[in-house]
Amino acid sequence: MKVSRKYCFESNLFQKKKTYRYNSTNLIVMLGNGDGTFSMPIIFPLGYITSDNGITVIDVNQDTLLDVIIINGYAGTATIALGNGDGSFRNGSILIMDYCFSSKEIPVSDFNDDMCSDIAVVCYGDSNAYVYFGNCNGSFPTKLILATEEKNLPQAIVVADFNGDEHSDIVINNSRDRTIGVFIGYGNGSFEKQKKSFSGGGYSVSYMVTDDFNEDGNQDIVVLYSATNSFRVLLGHGNGSFSEGARLIVESGLISDRIVTKDFNRDGHVDIGIATHHPYTITIYFGNGNGQFQTYILLSTETVGFENDIVAGDFNGDDYPDIMITDRDFGNVIIRLNAGQCNTSIVLD
C-alpha cells in the first residue's frame, strides 16, 4: 500500500534565469529572507575549480564565523573560503588531496580532540581514506592515511560515533567486495585497522548518510546505490558493526547522488528524501521508527538538469523542514516549502 501525502509541500521556483554551471570558478551565496525567499546571488571568485563535487559549511579557523570547504573533484583539491560574517567570503588555503578525485563529501569532525576541525575524504584512485588535521587557522597541514585493501575502490564516506565511546569513527564503502569498512577512532588522531561489516551490498555506491532510523540510540547508515537505483538501511549495533535493514527500489526516476534525512512530517521518526531525474521528482520515504519505510510522496521539481542536489532546512522559520533542489546544469534553485499537512493521508490502491 502506498500513501500519498501530496499536500505536504508547496511549490516555489526560484532563480530560474541565472545559469551557474558545475565548472564555475565562483562561490555563489543567496541570503535567506526568512520567508522562503532569498536575495539575489552574491558571487565570489575562488580561482580554478573544475568540478564542485561537494561543499561543507563550518567554522574552520575558530573565529565563530562560518567558512566553506569545496571539493574540486577532478583536480583532487579542496578550496577553503573564509567567511567574513556578512555573507561574503575571502580566499583561504587550497588543500592538495593526492588526487582524491572521487570524493564527493567532506565529513568534518575533531578526530584528535584539539578543538580544531579536521576533514576526511576517500580516494577511489588509490583505495585509501585520508584524514587531514586542521590547526584552527583554516589550513590542514597534517594528514593520516587509512589504508584499505588494495583496489577495493571506496567511493563514499561518513563520520559519526558508531561504537558509543564519544569519539568520531569513519565508515567507507568497499566497492570491490561490497562491504562497509569501519575505522574506529581513539580520539587522539589514530584509528583501529579497518574492520569490515555487512557483505552483499551493491557495487556503485554514490552516497552514504548516517542517522538513527530504528531509534535504538545507535547510528545507522543509508547507502545509496546508483547502479541499481536503490538504497539500503544498515542498522548499527553500537559496536561498530552493522546488519542489513530495509532495501527500497526508487521507482520515481533515476536517483541523483545525494540523500537527506529529516523528520518531514514531525511524527518523531526520521524520514528520507531523494532527488531523481528523468523524470525530475523528489521522493520522500516516511520512517516508522523501526528502520522501515512504508509510505512516500512524489513532488515534481519542474525542469532541472541532470546534475541536481537536494538539501533540507527550515527556510521560512515555521519549524518544518523544507526542501531545496539545486540544479548544476541550468543554475535553477527549486524550493518546496513544507505546508505542515503531512499527517493527512490519502490512500492509493
N, C-alpha and C positions, 0 to 999 in steps of 0.2 A: 504493500500500500504506500502510495506517495501522498504527501500532504503539501499542498501549495499554499504558501503564505505570501501571495503576490502583492499584498497591500502593506508589507513591512517597510518598503523603501520608496522614496520619492526620487524622481529623476531630475538631474540638473547637469546640463552640458556646459562646460566652462572652457574658455580659451581655445576655441577650435581654429582660430585664424593662424596663430603662430606655428611654425614648423621648426622644431629643435631635434635634429636627427641624432642618433646614438653616437656618431663620431664627432659630436660637437666638442669644442675646446672650452666650453663655458660651464659654470655653475649657475643654475637658474633658480631663483628663490621667489616664491609667491607668499606674501604675508597674509595670514588669515584675518578676516574682519569679525569673526565670532558668530556669524550668522549663516555659515555655509558658503560664503563667497570669499574671494581672495583678491588681493591687489594685483595690478599688472606685474608681469615678470620683471624681476631685477636681475641683471646679467653681470656676472663677474668672470673675466677671463682667467683661466687656470693654466694655460700653456698647452702642451701637446698631450692630448688624450685620444686614443684611438677607439676605445670601447669601454663605456662605464658599466661593468658587469655588476657592480654592487655599490651601495652607499650606506654609510653609518653616521649618525649624528650623536656626538658625545663630547664631553669636555676632556681634551687630551693634554692640556697644559695647565690645568688646575687654577684657572683664573675665574671660575664659575660661569664662563660663557660657553655656549655651545659651538663646537667645531664640527667639521665634516671630513670624513675619510672616504675617498673614492677609489675603487679598484679599477685599474686600467688593464683590462683582461689581456689584450693582445700583446702589450709591451711587458707584462709581468711587473708592474709597478703599482704603487698606491700614492695618490696625491693627498696631502694634508692641507685643508683650507681652514685657517684660524678665524674664529668669529670675533667680530668687534662689538657684539652686544646690541646692535641696532638693525640686525638683519643683513648686514654686509659682512664681507669676508676679505681676508688678505692671504696672499700665498704663504704657505708654510713649507715644510720639507717634502721631498719626494723619496719614497721608500722603495728601494730595489728589492724585489722579492724573488730573485733567482728564477725569473720567468715562470712564475706560477700562473700561467695564462688561463687555467681552467677555474680558478677560484671565483665564485660568484658572490660570496658573502664575506663579511668581515666581523666575526664574533669578537666582542670586546669584553675583557674581564681583567681582574687583578690576579694574575697567576702566582705572583711571588710575595703578595701581602706587603708591598711597599707603598700602597696608596696611589700608585700610578697606573694608568690604563695601559694594558697590553693587548695585542691583537693576535689572532690565529687565522691561518689560511691553510688551504690544502692544495697540493700540486699534482695534477693529473700526469704531467710530463715525467717527473721522477718518482712518482708514487709515494711522496712523503708529505707530512704535515709540518708546518713551521709555526713557532711562537716567536713573536717579536716583542721584546720587553721595552716599555716606554720609560722615559726618565723624567716625566712630568713637565716637559717643556715643549711637547709636540713632536719630538723625534723619538725614534725607536732604534737605538744603536746596537742592541744585542739580540741575537737570535738563537733559538734552540731547534734542532732538527728532531722530529719524532718519526722514526723510521717505521715504515710498514713493510710488508713483504714485497719483494721485487715484482714490479709490473702488475700490482693489484689495482692500479688506476682509480684512486679515490677522486670523487667529484663534488662531494658536499660535506659540510662540517657544521656541527652545532656545539654549543658550550653551555653547561649547566652543572649543578651538583647532583650527580647521578647516584652517589652512594651515601648521601646524608651526613658527610663529615664537615660540611660548611666550607669546602674548598672546591674550586671550579675544575671540572673534568672536561675532556674533549671526546667527542664521538665523530667518526668519519664513516663513510661507506666505502667498502671494498668492492669495486665493480666486478673484478675478475672472478672471485669466488662467492660473490653475492652475500657477503657478511657485513656486519657492523663492527667496526674496530673501536674499542674503548680505551682511552688513556686516562687513568685515574690520577688526579693531581694531588700532590702532597701539600700544596700551599706555600712552597718555598721556591717555586720555579722549576721543579723537577716532576717527573711523571713516571708511573709504572710502565713497564713494557706493554705494548698493545695486547689486549685480550679480545678475542672475537666472540661475538654473541649473535645469535639468530642467523641461521643459514637458510637460504631459499628465497631471498628477495629477487628483484629484477636487476637487469644489467644497468640500464640507463637511468640513474638517479639524478634528477635535476635540482632537487631542493630537499632540505630537511628543516623541521621546526620542532621545538620542544614545548610541552605543556603537560598538565596533569589531567588526562582525559577520563580516567576512571575514579578520580577523587579518593585515591588511597594515600595521598601525601608524597608519592614518588613521581619523579619526572619521566614522562613518556615521550615518544618521538613519532611524528608523522613523516613518512618518507614518500616523496613524490616521484613516480616513475613515468618519464615522458614516453618511453618506447611502448608501454602497454596502456598509456592514458589512464592511469590508476594511481591510487595512493593507499598506503597501508599504515595502520597504527601499530607501533611496537610498544608494548606495555613494560614499563620499568619495574624492577623488583626491589629497588632501593639499595642494591649492592653492586651496581654497575653492569648488571646483566638484563636481558630483555627477552620477551616471548611474543609470539605473534598475536596481534589483535585483529581488529576489523580490517578488511580489504574491500575497497569500493572502486568500481569502474566508473569513470566520469563519462557520462553519455551525452552531455550537452554540447561538446565540441572538443577540439584539440587543446590540451592543457598548456598553459604557459609555465614559466619557470619560477613562479612564486606561489606562496600559500600563506594565508593569515589565520590566526586563531583569536577569537573574541567571543564573549557571551552576547551575541547579537540580539537575542530575544529576552535577555535578562531573567532567565529562569534559574540561574546559578550554575549552569553547565557550560563547558567550553564548546564552542562551535567552530567550524572550519569554513573558510571562504577561498574559492579557487577561481581564477580568471581563465577563460577559454577564448580561442579564436576559431573561425570557420565552423560554426557561427560564433559571433562575439557575445559572450554572456558572462555573468557572474553566477556561480553555483555556490549555494550556501548549504552546508550539511549541519543540521541541528543535533548537538550531542545530547545523549540521555544520562550522562554522568557515570556510565558504566563502561566506557570505551567503545560504545556502539553509536551508530548514527542512522536514524530511521527516516528522517524527513528532509526535504530540501526544497529550495525555491530557485527559480531561474530569473535572472534580471538581464534584460537587453542592455548592452553597453553602446548602443548606436553603432557607428562605424569607426573602428580603430584599426591600427596596423597589426602586423604580425608579432612584433615585439612589444608586449604590454605587461606592465607590472601592477600588482594590487597591494594596497596598503589600507589600514583601518585606523580610525581615530575619531574623536568627537569634534567635528568641525564646526558645529553650531551651538555648543555649550548646553545641550539638553540632557547630558549624561547617557545618551545612547550612542553606541559605536556606529559610525558611518563608514562608507567605503569610497575609496578613490582609485580609479584606474588611470594610469599614465601610459601614454602611447608613444614609444620612441621612434616610430616610423613617421608619423604625421604631426607630432607635437601636441596632440589633444590631451586634455585632462578632463575626465568624466567623474562627477561626484554623485553618489547616491546617498541621500540623507535618510537615516533611519527614522521612519514615521512612528515607531513605538507600537505598532499594531501586530507584532509577530506572534502574539498569543491567540489570535483569531485564525482558526484553521479552516480550510476548505478541502474536503476530501475528494480526491480524484480516483475514478475507477481505473 
